[in-house]
């Protein structure tokens, strides 16, 4: 019989669980779950809603009843990345320096992308259709505060011109050293020829608006 004296293990504290959704999908009531676990309905309700602390014994019992693994019940808290601002048709945005300590709006880090040194900007308007749409999140990292890394040439990049305007363009070398052509991502927009840039950072990942989870 399961003990009702819940003593949460340290590595379980603060975790969230997706028990209710899986219970309902299995066609089980809270009362039936409590009966199968041999605990009171009140205790079970507290476990499912996070009002009572979970321990290994309860978690393993719930997983066994629902026919899943313990890891399937755990909702992992994903790291977040600061959204530095919005970009569109030359929209000026606050850059990474505005959120040195990680303050400001955040978005969950997409799977497979390390959050370290990565910044995000949100697309505003339709100036970059059909490549990027409003609400899409673009992730980039700056290796230096100023300068033009070689890996941005020929690629889509977030860049700031000498006038302080921020753009998302495909960057190509200009007609003279120190100048760059900024190719529009929208076929209907004009290319910006021979612009000086303060810095540019290659877009590492574009996350569609419907997948981006702001926190």
GIPECOR-V701113 format. One record per backbone hydrogen bond with DSSP energy under -1.0 kcal/mol. NH is the residue of the N-H (numbers start at 1). CO is the residue of the C=O. Records with the same first field share a line. If there is no record, write none. Layout:
NH=CO, CO
This chain:
6=4
12=9
15=12
18=73
23=19
24=20
25=21
26=22
27=24
28=23
33=29
34=30
35=31
36=32
37=33
39=34
44=40
45=41
46=42
47=43
48=44
49=45
51=46
52=46
59=55
60=56
61=57
62=58
63=59
64=60
65=61
66=62
68=63
73=70
75=16
81=107
83=105
84=120
87=122
90=88
98=95
99=96
102=99
107=81
108=213
109=79
113=110
118=115
119=140
120=82
121=138
122=85
123=136
124=87
129=126
131=128
132=128
135=123
136=133
137=207
138=121
139=205
140=119
147=198
152=149
153=150
154=171
155=152
157=169
158=201
159=167
160=199
161=165
162=196
164=161
167=159
169=157
170=183
171=155
172=181
174=179
179=176
180=195
181=172
182=192
183=170
189=186
192=182
195=180
198=160
199=160
200=147
201=158
203=156
204=139
205=139
207=137
211=208
212=208
215=106
